[in-house]
Amino acid sequence: MTDAAVVTRVADTVERLGRDAALAEPPSEGGTSFDLAEGYAIAREVLRRREHAGWRRLGRKIAFTNGDMMRLYGISAPLFGYMYDRTLIHAEAGEASIPVAALVQPKIEPEIAFKLRDAPPASGDPAALLASIEWLAQGFELVQCHFPGWEFAAPDAIADGGFHGRYVVGEPVAVTASDAERLASDLATFRIELIRNGEPAAEGGGANVLGSPLFALAHLVDVLSGLPGHPPLAAGEIITSGTLTAALPIEPGQVWTTRIAGLALPAVTLRLTA
C-alpha cells in the first residue's frame, strides 16, 4: 500500500533537487524506504505538480533497456519517466545547441525516438507496433543524476523521472505500411557509432535495447498496464528507446554526432554550451 506521506516527502525532494540542480543522498537511503510501486506514485505526483505549474507533457523516455547499463547500475528491469515542452527540443536541419550547466552529472545517450500515431497495442509483434507509429528519428538524451556518483536504487531512479534531463529529436522519417517489414528488421540489426569531437567514443545498435527499440516500446505498454494511476499512451506522444551505446559523461564545448549503418535515419549533431 502506498504511503502518502512518503510520496509527498520524496516528491518535495525531487522537485527541490531539480530546481536547485543539487546533489543529495538517494531518498531510499535517507530513512525513507519505498518500493517500485511507490516510486511510480512519486513520479505521478511530480507529474501532477508540474502540469499544474504549466509544464506540458510531450512523451515518455524509457530507461535501462540496455543490458550493459542495467548490469552497471544493478537495475533488473527497464523503467520510464516523462518528457515535457521544457525538456524536449527538435533539432533544426539536423543540428542543435544545448546548455548543460543546469544538468547534474550529465551524460549523453544516442537513442531512437518514436512519435505515436495511435496508442500502441499490447503486443510483441513488430508489425503491429509499427502500425501505431507515425515517424521515427534518431535522438540524443542528456540524462542527469542528483545522487552522488550515480549511486542509487531503482525506486530512486523512477522517482527522479528516470534521470531525464533534456532530449534532442533529429529529423523524423515517416513510417508507412510498405516499409514496415524492412523497418522491423533494420531496427533490430542496425549499428551506431557515438562520435565526440570527431572521434569515435562508443558503439552499439538496435539489438542492445531489449533486442530492438520496438521491444522497448512493447515493454513500456506492459509496464503501464499495471500502473492505472499514470496516463495511457496516446497519439502524438514521443517515446524514446533507451540508450543504444554506453552513456558517456559530457561537458560544455563538446560536439557530439553519430554514424548510423543499416537504418535510413539522418544523424543528429549536438553542440554543448555552458
PEMO-V400167 format. One record per residue. N is the residue number from 1. RES is the residue in one small letter. PSI is psi in whole degrees, -180 to 180 (* if undefined). OMEGA is omega in radians with two decimals (NA if undefined). NEAR is the number of other C-alpha atoms within 10 Angstrom. Layout:
# PEMO-V400167
n=N res=RES psi=PSI omega=OMEGA near=NEAR
n=N res=RES psi=PSI omega=OMEGA near=NEAR
This chain:
# PEMO-V400167
n=1 res=m psi=135 omega=-3.09 near=5
n=2 res=t psi=132 omega=3.11 near=14
n=3 res=d psi=110 omega=-3.06 near=10
n=4 res=a psi=-35 omega=-3.14 near=11
n=5 res=a psi=-39 omega=3.10 near=10
n=6 res=v psi=-44 omega=3.14 near=18
n=7 res=v psi=-48 omega=-3.13 near=23
n=8 res=t psi=-46 omega=-3.08 near=15
n=9 res=r psi=-45 omega=-3.10 near=13
n=10 res=v psi=-36 omega=3.06 near=25
n=11 res=a psi=-40 omega=3.06 near=24
n=12 res=d psi=-43 omega=-3.14 near=14
n=13 res=t psi=-46 omega=-3.14 near=17
n=14 res=v psi=-45 omega=3.13 near=23
n=15 res=e psi=-41 omega=-3.13 near=15
n=16 res=r psi=-45 omega=-3.13 near=12
n=17 res=l psi=-39 omega=3.10 near=18
n=18 res=g psi=-42 omega=-3.12 near=18
n=19 res=r psi=-39 omega=-3.06 near=10
n=20 res=d psi=-2 omega=-3.05 near=11
n=21 res=a psi=52 omega=-2.99 near=16
n=22 res=a psi=165 omega=3.04 near=17
n=23 res=l psi=146 omega=3.06 near=15
n=24 res=a psi=162 omega=3.09 near=13
n=25 res=e psi=150 omega=3.13 near=14
n=26 res=p psi=140 omega=-3.14 near=24
n=27 res=p psi=-34 omega=-3.11 near=23
n=28 res=s psi=-14 omega=3.12 near=17
n=29 res=e psi=1 omega=-3.07 near=12
n=30 res=g psi=31 omega=3.14 near=9
n=31 res=g psi=9 omega=3.11 near=8
n=32 res=t psi=93 omega=-3.12 near=13
n=33 res=s psi=131 omega=3.06 near=11
n=34 res=f psi=156 omega=-3.05 near=20
n=35 res=d psi=-173 omega=-3.10 near=15
n=36 res=l psi=-43 omega=-3.13 near=16
n=37 res=a psi=-42 omega=3.11 near=16
n=38 res=e psi=-32 omega=3.04 near=22
n=39 res=g psi=-43 omega=3.11 near=25
n=40 res=y psi=-31 omega=3.05 near=26
n=41 res=a psi=-39 omega=3.08 near=24
n=42 res=i psi=-45 omega=3.12 near=29
n=43 res=a psi=-38 omega=3.12 near=28
n=44 res=r psi=-38 omega=3.11 near=23
n=45 res=e psi=-40 omega=3.09 near=20
n=46 res=v psi=-42 omega=3.08 near=23
n=47 res=l psi=-46 omega=-3.13 near=22
n=48 res=r psi=-45 omega=-3.12 near=12
n=49 res=r psi=-41 omega=-3.11 near=14
n=50 res=r psi=-42 omega=3.12 near=15
n=51 res=e psi=-37 omega=3.09 near=13
n=52 res=h psi=-32 omega=-3.14 near=10
n=53 res=a psi=1 omega=3.07 near=9
n=54 res=g psi=-1 omega=3.07 near=10
n=55 res=w psi=142 omega=3.12 near=16
n=56 res=r psi=122 omega=-3.14 near=15
n=57 res=r psi=127 omega=-3.13 near=18
n=58 res=l psi=-17 omega=-3.11 near=17
n=59 res=g psi=-165 omega=-3.10 near=21
n=60 res=r psi=142 omega=3.04 near=22
n=61 res=k psi=137 omega=3.06 near=24
n=62 res=i psi=136 omega=-3.08 near=22
n=63 res=a psi=154 omega=3.06 near=27
n=64 res=f psi=44 omega=2.95 near=26
n=65 res=t psi=-16 omega=-3.12 near=27
n=66 res=n psi=121 omega=-3.07 near=25
n=67 res=g psi=-37 omega=3.13 near=17
n=68 res=d psi=-41 omega=3.12 near=15
n=69 res=m psi=-36 omega=3.10 near=18
n=70 res=m psi=-45 omega=-3.13 near=15
n=71 res=r psi=-40 omega=-3.12 near=11
n=72 res=l psi=-39 omega=-3.05 near=9
n=73 res=y psi=6 omega=3.09 near=14
n=74 res=g psi=33 omega=3.14 near=14
n=75 res=i psi=133 omega=-3.04 near=18
n=76 res=s psi=-15 omega=-3.12 near=12
n=77 res=a psi=152 omega=3.10 near=13
n=78 res=p psi=159 omega=3.10 near=22
n=79 res=l psi=178 omega=-3.11 near=24
n=80 res=f psi=162 omega=3.04 near=27
n=81 res=g psi=177 omega=-3.08 near=21
n=82 res=y psi=152 omega=3.02 near=21
n=83 res=m psi=150 omega=-2.98 near=25
n=84 res=y psi=170 omega=3.08 near=19
n=85 res=d psi=-21 omega=3.12 near=12
n=86 res=r psi=-6 omega=-3.07 near=14
n=87 res=t psi=-12 omega=-3.09 near=18
n=88 res=l psi=129 omega=-3.06 near=18
n=89 res=i psi=135 omega=3.04 near=18
n=90 res=h psi=125 omega=3.10 near=15
n=91 res=a psi=148 omega=3.08 near=18
n=92 res=e psi=123 omega=-3.10 near=13
n=93 res=a psi=35 omega=3.06 near=11
n=94 res=g psi=10 omega=-3.10 near=18
n=95 res=e psi=150 omega=3.09 near=17
n=96 res=a psi=156 omega=3.07 near=18
n=97 res=s psi=128 omega=-3.02 near=15
n=98 res=i psi=129 omega=2.98 near=16
n=99 res=p psi=143 omega=-3.06 near=14
n=100 res=v psi=3 omega=-3.07 near=21
n=101 res=a psi=-30 omega=-3.10 near=14
n=102 res=a psi=-2 omega=-3.14 near=15
n=103 res=l psi=146 omega=-3.04 near=20
n=104 res=v psi=122 omega=-3.12 near=21
n=105 res=q psi=51 omega=-2.98 near=22
n=106 res=p psi=150 omega=3.04 near=23
n=107 res=k psi=161 omega=-3.13 near=19
n=108 res=i psi=143 omega=-3.14 near=23
n=109 res=e psi=121 omega=3.00 near=20
n=110 res=p psi=135 omega=-3.01 near=32
n=111 res=e psi=177 omega=2.95 near=25
n=112 res=i psi=135 omega=3.10 near=26
n=113 res=a psi=139 omega=3.09 near=26
n=114 res=f psi=140 omega=2.89 near=29
n=115 res=k psi=128 omega=-3.07 near=23
n=116 res=l psi=134 omega=2.97 near=23
n=117 res=r psi=-37 omega=3.14 near=18
n=118 res=d psi=169 omega=3.01 near=16
n=119 res=a psi=127 omega=-3.09 near=17
n=120 res=p psi=151 omega=-3.13 near=21
n=121 res=p psi=161 omega=3.00 near=17
n=122 res=a psi=85 omega=-3.00 near=15
n=123 res=s psi=148 omega=3.01 near=15
n=124 res=g psi=11 omega=-3.13 near=15
n=125 res=d psi=115 omega=-3.10 near=13
n=126 res=p psi=-39 omega=-3.12 near=21
n=127 res=a psi=-41 omega=3.13 near=16
n=128 res=a psi=-39 omega=3.11 near=15
n=129 res=l psi=-43 omega=3.14 near=22
n=130 res=l psi=-31 omega=3.13 near=25
n=131 res=a psi=-21 omega=3.14 near=18
n=132 res=s psi=1 omega=-3.03 near=19
n=133 res=i psi=129 omega=3.12 near=24
n=134 res=e psi=-47 omega=3.11 near=19
n=135 res=w psi=165 omega=3.02 near=18
n=136 res=l psi=159 omega=-3.10 near=23
n=137 res=a psi=160 omega=2.94 near=21
n=138 res=q psi=141 omega=3.13 near=26
n=139 res=g psi=166 omega=2.99 near=31
n=140 res=f psi=130 omega=2.92 near=26
n=141 res=e psi=134 omega=2.97 near=27
n=142 res=l psi=106 omega=-3.14 near=25
n=143 res=v psi=158 omega=3.12 near=24
n=144 res=q psi=159 omega=-3.13 near=25
n=145 res=c psi=126 omega=-3.12 near=29
n=146 res=h psi=9 omega=-3.10 near=25
n=147 res=f psi=128 omega=-3.00 near=20
n=148 res=p psi=135 omega=3.07 near=14
n=149 res=g psi=16 omega=-3.08 near=10
n=150 res=w psi=42 omega=3.09 near=13
n=151 res=e psi=124 omega=-3.00 near=14
n=152 res=f psi=169 omega=2.97 near=20
n=153 res=a psi=162 omega=-3.09 near=17
n=154 res=a psi=-43 omega=3.12 near=21
n=155 res=p psi=-33 omega=3.08 near=24
n=156 res=d psi=-43 omega=-3.12 near=30
n=157 res=a psi=-40 omega=3.11 near=27
n=158 res=i psi=-48 omega=-3.12 near=25
n=159 res=a psi=-36 omega=-3.10 near=29
n=160 res=d psi=32 omega=2.98 near=29
n=161 res=g psi=25 omega=-3.09 near=28
n=162 res=g psi=18 omega=3.13 near=25
n=163 res=f psi=26 omega=3.09 near=23
n=164 res=h psi=132 omega=3.06 near=25
n=165 res=g psi=-68 omega=3.07 near=23
n=166 res=r psi=158 omega=3.06 near=22
n=167 res=y psi=130 omega=3.10 near=27
n=168 res=v psi=121 omega=-3.14 near=25
n=169 res=v psi=130 omega=3.12 near=26
n=170 res=g psi=-167 omega=-3.10 near=27
n=171 res=e psi=124 omega=-3.09 near=20
n=172 res=p psi=152 omega=3.06 near=19
n=173 res=v psi=124 omega=-3.07 near=15
n=174 res=a psi=144 omega=3.06 near=13
n=175 res=v psi=123 omega=3.11 near=19
n=176 res=t psi=160 omega=-3.14 near=14
n=177 res=a psi=-33 omega=-3.07 near=10
n=178 res=s psi=-26 omega=-3.13 near=8
n=179 res=d psi=11 omega=-3.09 near=11
n=180 res=a psi=-43 omega=-3.11 near=17
n=181 res=e psi=-43 omega=3.12 near=13
n=182 res=r psi=-44 omega=-3.13 near=11
n=183 res=l psi=-39 omega=3.14 near=22
n=184 res=a psi=-41 omega=3.11 near=18
n=185 res=s psi=-45 omega=-3.07 near=15
n=186 res=d psi=-38 omega=-3.12 near=18
n=187 res=l psi=-26 omega=3.14 near=22
n=188 res=a psi=-19 omega=-2.97 near=22
n=189 res=t psi=-12 omega=-3.04 near=17
n=190 res=f psi=159 omega=3.12 near=18
n=191 res=r psi=154 omega=-3.12 near=20
n=192 res=i psi=140 omega=2.99 near=21
n=193 res=e psi=134 omega=3.03 near=20
n=194 res=l psi=124 omega=-2.97 near=24
n=195 res=i psi=126 omega=3.14 near=17
n=196 res=r psi=120 omega=3.11 near=18
n=197 res=n psi=40 omega=3.07 near=12
n=198 res=g psi=-3 omega=-3.09 near=12
n=199 res=e psi=137 omega=3.10 near=11
n=200 res=p psi=134 omega=-3.11 near=14
n=201 res=a psi=-25 omega=3.13 near=15
n=202 res=a psi=161 omega=3.07 near=17
n=203 res=e psi=159 omega=-3.13 near=17
n=204 res=g psi=-152 omega=-3.12 near=19
n=205 res=g psi=-180 omega=-3.07 near=24
n=206 res=g psi=-34 omega=-3.12 near=27
n=207 res=a psi=-19 omega=-3.09 near=18
n=208 res=n psi=-19 omega=-3.11 near=22
n=209 res=v psi=85 omega=3.11 near=27
n=210 res=l psi=22 omega=-3.14 near=21
n=211 res=g psi=-23 omega=3.10 near=17
n=212 res=s psi=146 omega=3.03 near=25
n=213 res=p psi=-28 omega=3.09 near=29
n=214 res=l psi=-35 omega=3.13 near=27
n=215 res=f psi=-25 omega=3.01 near=22
n=216 res=a psi=-42 omega=3.08 near=25
n=217 res=l psi=-44 omega=3.12 near=26
n=218 res=a psi=-39 omega=3.12 near=20
n=219 res=h psi=-41 omega=3.12 near=21
n=220 res=l psi=-43 omega=3.10 near=22
n=221 res=v psi=-43 omega=-3.13 near=18
n=222 res=d psi=-44 omega=3.13 near=15
n=223 res=v psi=-45 omega=-3.10 near=14
n=224 res=l psi=-26 omega=3.11 near=15
n=225 res=s psi=-22 omega=3.11 near=13
n=226 res=g psi=9 omega=-3.11 near=10
n=227 res=l psi=72 omega=-3.06 near=14
n=228 res=p psi=-17 omega=3.12 near=9
n=229 res=g psi=-13 omega=-3.13 near=12
n=230 res=h psi=146 omega=-3.12 near=15
n=231 res=p psi=142 omega=3.10 near=9
n=232 res=p psi=159 omega=3.07 near=12
n=233 res=l psi=145 omega=-3.07 near=19
n=234 res=a psi=161 omega=3.09 near=15
n=235 res=a psi=139 omega=3.11 near=14
n=236 res=g psi=-18 omega=3.13 near=16
n=237 res=e psi=148 omega=3.01 near=19
n=238 res=i psi=127 omega=-3.09 near=25
n=239 res=i psi=136 omega=-3.10 near=25
n=240 res=t psi=157 omega=-2.88 near=30
n=241 res=s psi=-19 omega=-2.86 near=30
n=242 res=g psi=162 omega=-2.94 near=30
n=243 res=t psi=140 omega=3.13 near=28
n=244 res=l psi=-15 omega=-3.13 near=26
n=245 res=t psi=-175 omega=2.93 near=25
n=246 res=a psi=149 omega=3.02 near=19
n=247 res=a psi=129 omega=-3.03 near=21
n=248 res=l psi=144 omega=3.11 near=16
n=249 res=p psi=150 omega=-3.13 near=13
n=250 res=i psi=163 omega=3.08 near=18
n=251 res=e psi=159 omega=3.13 near=16
n=252 res=p psi=147 omega=3.12 near=13
n=253 res=g psi=-13 omega=-3.13 near=13
n=254 res=q psi=153 omega=3.01 near=13
n=255 res=v psi=125 omega=-3.11 near=18
n=256 res=w psi=141 omega=3.02 near=22
n=257 res=t psi=-174 omega=-3.13 near=23
n=258 res=t psi=163 omega=2.98 near=24
n=259 res=r psi=118 omega=-3.03 near=15
n=260 res=i psi=136 omega=3.10 near=19
n=261 res=a psi=128 omega=3.06 near=14
n=262 res=g psi=6 omega=3.09 near=16
n=263 res=l psi=124 omega=-3.03 near=18
n=264 res=a psi=75 omega=3.08 near=14
n=265 res=l psi=136 omega=3.05 near=17
n=266 res=p psi=141 omega=3.08 near=18
n=267 res=a psi=165 omega=3.11 near=19
n=268 res=v psi=140 omega=3.01 near=24
n=269 res=t psi=127 omega=-3.07 near=22
n=270 res=l psi=125 omega=3.07 near=22
n=271 res=r psi=131 omega=-3.10 near=16
n=272 res=l psi=132 omega=-3.14 near=17
n=273 res=t psi=170 omega=-3.13 near=14
n=274 res=a psi=* omega=NA near=10
